[in-house]
């Protein structure tokens, strides 16, 4: 999970990813950032994020992203 925080902070350091729970809903991450993030996560964690998983619930917080990552790594 620590690597996920590092990736997020490298992309947009102005947010507190340990506390934020509405990254998408509050428009803190825009669509281009999300696309770049998806690419980075796929490379870093050797996963493929299917289009059906690209929904706000999976990207609103670092915890939600980590849950998605771990689920996809187990598949």
Secondary structure, DSSP 8 states (H G I E B T S, - for coil): -HHHHHHHHHH-TTS-TTT---TTTTTSS-HHHHHHHHHHHHHHHT----GGG-SHHHHSSHHHHHHHHHHHHH-
